[in-house]
Amino acid sequence: MHPDTKEIQIVETGLRQGAGQFAEDVLKGLSSKKKRLPSRYFYDEKGSRLFEEIMKLDEYYLTNCEWDIFRKHKQDFLDLLQGEAFHLVDLGAGDAQKTRVLLNHFSSQNAKYDYVPIDINRDILEELGQLLAEEIPGLNTIPILAEYFDALDWIGKNQSGRKLVLFMGSNIGNFSKAGAAVFLTRMCRVMNPGDLLLIGVDLKKDPRQILRAYDDSKGVTARFNLNLLERINRELGGDFEIDNWRHYANYNPINGAVKSYLISQIDQKVTINSLKKTFSFDAFEAIHTEYSYKYTLKEIELLADNCGFVRLENFVCQQAGFVDSVWRVRG
Ligand code: AVI
């Protein structure tokens, strides 16, 4: 360890990341009548890099919108805690780029809080711990290596005090609508009455603007989607011929679903060694890879209510239609 490097203590609680899970999900998804692959497997090292590139694209307006909301409303977020001590819990913290806007502001205001980033990647948590130790030396950071619910459960049992939980970046959009309700109801159960959830949600808007965000002119999103097949080749010994596939996204303005697919360009067979299986694809057959749901403010209100929360305030980015909505656990 470099002499200037601080040792970062990481709380670890019951991470279940079986290497076999990926294989199992690929087998299930490609064996089903309507072929699909879960979007959570986008984020290997290459996929995470590509996602960072996506977030820098003007066409992918979501990130800039949320930055603007954070810069503009950082004091409003703090005011919601009314001077009480709290834990700032960051679900899927990553490099905490946006959260650092809040951390720098909260610390400059001498707010009584600690920062609890949660991630399933140890390297990311260690790097973040180092970075924050340098950038905001007085900040007490408690990184937790865990799945979200295990981490929230651990916090509930081991730390008293109020929580402000961040679930940003329209991550909720990657659940089906029913799945989102199940997830948020479960989240509500591992939080305490009075705890706050700040949830970033992309709003329904001009379908053309939404489509450009998911089919950008530089083809970064296409590479991000195709990386799923490359990952199967790398990790499961697949022989997907990447040039035989195309990225395709569409948007349904009725239910708010962006659906992303990989489309087979020819009749082809693909063997995946570690599954000991060969899959056949017809020309123009699709593999569904991702949902990115968009909501109206009314739908968000209803979702909060159905899942056990009260919607306190909406912070809306007007020019591109994105909201950070703050909810309180009912009780
Ligand atoms: C992570 N998630 C919220 C992104 C989204 O907008 O659905 C992932 C993404 N997929 C394509 N572009 C970005």
Residues whose N, C-alpha, C, O or C-beta is under 5 A from the ligand:
A	BS01	AVI	G169 S170 N171 A213 Y291 S292
